[in-house]
Structure formats: structure tokens, C-alpha cells
Amino acid sequence: MALRHAVLAALLDGELSGYQLAKLFDVNISNYWHALPQQLYTELARLETEGVVAGRQVIQVDRPNKRVYSLTDAGRKAMAEFIGGPSKPPFVRDDLLVKMQAAELGDLTQLIEQLEDRAAEARARVAQYDKRHKRARGDLDEETFLATSPRVGDYLVGLRGKTFEQSTLEWCDRVVDILKRRIAGEAERHEHGHRESVQRDDDRSQRA
């Protein structure tokens, strides 16, 4: 998948400005695609040139004019073709996992702090997904909404994002507990060794 497909999919629900698209990527799409605002502006210009996106100028009072973009029939056809193609397995690049792989070489308390930060971020994102889904459903329960709504793709992607964040939260909480117990065990072993050393010194003193 290329950035173009993520942008085209984001425009399915209506026209957006480059700024609105960047906000959408930051809040809603970041769980499966990351893009900087400048990358999005560049991609929008390229897609408009190709004819899969249409742009129009909006005149604003007391604010700079803006350009908004919408999906064209050619864009919908391009997305349909993309959907029919094969999907590649995802891959993960996470520096926290690299640090965890070599945990024994570092300060476990620092890793615990980073894990707790990651858990807090995941907890906040779960709450965001719940809020978005409740707003999308309105008065309907989830199963009724998913069975009757004319468009559920964005909701289903949100379910994947929520599941990922919940999994991250559970993993962080478990690893924090494991590392804290290892730190406590190491401190206990150190104290036990210190007591044995003192006892040996006392024994030698008494024999002397």
C-alpha cells in the first residue's frame, strides 16, 4: 500500500482540506499509517494532477482561503482496484521492543517508566476510540449499527485500532509487573548475599 491509498480512503466520507486531512491522519489513521502534513499536501497535489482527486478553492472571510479535496469517480475506481488486490503482511518497528530485547543491559527502572508512559498513551487512545464509536453509533447498539449502517469501514478499522491499543496496554502492564518483581528479587538476593557475607566475617572473627 502507498500513501495515495490511505489518502483516497480518508476522502470517502467527504471533502477535506489539507489541514483537516492532517488532523484526521494524526487522530484516526495513525494506528495503521503515519504521514507528515507536508507529505499529505504533496500527495494531494499529485492525486489532483492524476485526476483521482478534485480540488476547489474556498473563499473565507477573515481567514486565509483554503483548498478542499474530494474523491472523483476515477479515485473510487482506483480504490476498488486496490481493494481487489493482494494485501501484504504488516511489519512493526518499535524502539521500545528493541530496548526490551536487550533489557538486561540497561536500567530496568527506566524501562518501567517508558512502559508506563506507553500504557498511558494506549489507555487514552482506547478512550478516544470508544468516544468516536459512540458518536458514530448514535442511539444504536454496536451490533445493530454494524448490521444496518450504510458505511462501517471506518468503524471496523477503529475496532482494530482499539484492539491493538488494548493489547498494548495489557502487555505493558504485565511487563511492568514482571520487571518490578525481578527488581525486588534482585534486591532480596543482594540483601541475602550481604547478610551471608557479614555472617562469614563474624564466624572468621570468632575462630580467630
Secondary structure, DSSP 4 states (H G I P E B T S, - for coil): --HHHHHHHHGGGS-EEHHHHHHHIIIIITTT----HHHHHHHHHHHHHHTSEEEEEE--SSS--EEEEEE-HHHHHHHHHHHHS--PPP----HHHHHHHTGGGS-HHHHHHHHHHHHHHHHHHHHHHHHHHHHHHTTS-HHHHHHH-S--HHHHHHHHHHHHHHHHHHHHHHHHHHHHHHHHHHHHHHHHHHHHHHHHHHHHHHH-
